[in-house]
């Protein structure tokens, strides 16, 4: 379950207005905010890891109950919520950890009892009865370790950057309206399909774009560098223009300038390869 436990992870989140949730959830999230229980994205990943590790215990023999928590934003006097969905994400991570692994090793990583409980949680979460009662299930946060997936940069603009490098509080994130993120995804997909066809990058952008379509039209999308900021000096964070490189590369592809597109792509890959290589030193 690396993405849940990793300290050096980035995140793509969607914050939805309360109108996107059923009445029971609306009441819960209003009380949650009123009681001051929400934590910010700087503290949240550590709290998630602690909650999951403590709940699982040393033996990892059961899928634990985990508290319903969320990140919260206020935008134009509207309360926006990004639920953590920890129980579902732990279940998905447990099943994913067994994929493609010999059964003996899979059972050592994720005991069969835990795997069975994980399948039951996912099946219940996606069940028709639950959809009728609570609406289509949505995971509001995606995580990636030791880097930022290049496809995520398609959804944001360099001008939307929010950089904090003062004292101990360091953060780099981009926030945008989901309508803008969807338009950028649509334009990017159009360019990619015409220029490179059904390449892996096209499929990756399309998959993430479909994920964005699951959410309320007044949602906010956040790309957060998370724990990666601890790997990068201030000057590197201040100079980071990854969304700009993606935008420039797509624009070059659109006008048929393969050389300029290649240069932008190579700069981007080299930048993030340097971060990924730090994993080997960790």
N, C-alpha and C positions, 0 to 999 in steps of 0.2 A: 504494500500500500504506500508506495513512495511519495506520491503527490500529497498525501495527507500528513505524512511525517516529516517531509523535507523542510529544512530551514531555508534553503536557497531555492525558492520557487516564485514564479510569477503567476498572476491571476487575471482572468477575464470574467467580469461580473456583470450581472444585470440587476438593476434596482427597479422594482415595479411599484406603481401607486397602489394604495390600499384597495382601490376599486377592482384590481385584478384578482383579489382573493375572496373566498366565500365569507359570509357574515361571521362565522365562528372565528376564522383566522383574523379578520379585521379587528374584532374585539380583543383577541389575544395580542396582536402587535401594538395596538394602541396602549394597552396596559403595560406591555413590555417597555415601550418608550417612556411612558409616564413614570414608571418605577425606576428609570435610569439604568436599566440593565444592559443596554447595548454598549458594545465596545467598538472602537474604530478599526480600520484596516491595518493600522500599524501594530496593534496589540492582538488582533483577532486570530491570525494564523497560529501564534504560540498558544493561545487559549484553546483553539481547535485541537492541536496536537496533544495538549495535556489532557483534555476531556476524553479523547479517543483512547489514548494509551492507558489512562487510569481505568476507564470503563472496560476495556478489553481484558486487562489483567495479564499476568505472566503467561498463563496457559493458552490464551486465545481460544477457549473452548466454546464460547457462546457469542452471539451478536448482542451487544448490550443496548439497553435503552439510553438514549442520549437526549439532552435538553434541546428544546426548540429555541435556537438563537439566530440572530441576524445582524447584518450591518444595516445602518439606517442613514438616509440622507434627507435633507429638507431642501426642496427646489421650488422656488416661486410659491412658497407657503403650502406646498404639497409634500406629504410624507411619503417617502419611497423606501422600500424594504427589499433587502437581498438576503433571503433565508439561507442558512448554512446547509440544511438538508443532510446533516452529518450521518444519520443512521442509514439513509439510502446510499450515500457516497461510500461509507464503509462497506456496505454490502456489495456495491459495484466493484470496489477495489479488491475485495476478497475474492470475488469470482474472476476478476481480471488477472490476479496474481497466479491463478491456477491454469490459465490458458497457455497452451503450448508447452507445458511442463510435464515430464513423466509423472505418472500417478504417485509413485513413492515420494518424489520430491514435493509434488503438489500437496500431498497429505501432511508433509512435514511443515510446509509454509502455512497452509490453511487447513486445519483439521476438517474431516468430512462433516462433522456435526455443525461446525461454523459455516461451511459452504452450503449445507442444506438450509440453515436458517437464513443465509444471505439470499438464496434463491426464493425462499418464501416471502421475504421482505420485498424483493423486486417484483415478484408476481402480484403481490397484494397492492403495491404502489401503482402498478399499471392496470389493475383490474377494472373491468367495466363498471362495477358497482361504485368503486372509489371515484372514477371519472365522473359518473353521474352526480355524485354527492359533492365533490370538491373541484371538478374541472380537470382538464388535461394536466398530468404531472409535469413539473418543470424543475430541472436542476439549475440553480441561478449562478453557480460559480464553477468555472473550470480552472484547473491548475496545471502548470508545467514546471518541471524541475530543471535547474541549471540552464536557463535561457528563456526567451520569449518566442513562441511559434511565429514564424514570419507572417502567416496568414492573419494573425491578430492585428497587425499594423495596418491592414487594409481598411479597418473600420474606424480609425481615428485620424486626426489631422495634427500636424506639428504644432499649430497654434493653440491646440487644446491642452497643451502640456501644463502640469502643475508640479513644480519641483521644489522640494524642501531639503536644504542642506545646512540647516542651522542647528548647532549643538548635537545632541544625541538623536534628535528626531530627523531622520533622513527618509525621503520618499520621492518617488517619481511615478506619476500616474497621468493618464489621459482620461477625461470624461467627456462624453458626447451624448446628444439625444439619439435614441435608438432609430428614429426616422433617418437621421443623417448617416448612421452606421449602415443601415440597410441600403440606402442609395449608393453609398461608396462600394458596398459589396456587389450590388447589381452592376455598376459600371466596371468594377474590376473583373467580375466574371465574364462580362461581355468581351472585354479586351483579351482575357486569357483564352477563352474558347476560340476566338478568331485567330489568335497568334500561335498558341501552343496546343490547342485541342484538349483532349482528355488527359492531360499530364497530371502527375500527382499533386502539384500545387493547385491546379484548377479544382480537383476533387476536394482538396483540403479546404479551400476557400468556400466552395459550395456547401460542404458539410457544416462549417461554422455559420454560414449565412442562413441555412435552414434552422439552425439552433436559435438564431436571433428572431426568426419568424414566430417562435412559440410565445413571445411575450407581448405584454400590453403596449399599444402604440405610443403611450406617453412615458415609457420607461427610459432609464438612463443606463448607458453602457460605460463600464470602467475597465481600462487596461492598467493594471498595477504591477510595477516591477517587484513589489514585495521584498523578499529577503535578498534579492539580487543586488540591491543598493549597497549592501554590506561588502560586496565583492569589488565594487567600483569606486575609485576616488572621485572627489567632487568635480574635478575638471572634466572627467569622462562623462559624468552624468549631465553636466551643463552643456557639453558639446554633442550629446546624443541627438541624432536626427533620424532615427530609424523609420518613423512614419513618413518623413520627407523622402527618404531613399526609396521606399516602396511606391510612393506616389509618383516619383520621378521615373522609376522603372516601368510602371504601368503606362505612364504618358508616352514614354519612348516606344514601348511595344505598340501602342495605339497608332503612332505615326509611322511605324515600320522601321524605327531606328534600333536595330538589334544590338549594335555596338554600345550605344548609350545605355540600353536596358541591361546588357551584360555587365557593364561597369558598375551600375547601381547595385545589381544583385551580388556581385563579387565583394563589394565593400560591406554590404549587409551581412553576408555569410562569414566573411573574415572577422568582423566585429564580434559576432555571437559565437563563433567557433572558439575565440579566445576565452570567452566566459565558460563555455562547455569544457574546455581543457582543464579548467580549475578543479573540476570534479575528480580528476585523476590524482590531483595533489591533496585532496581533502581526506 
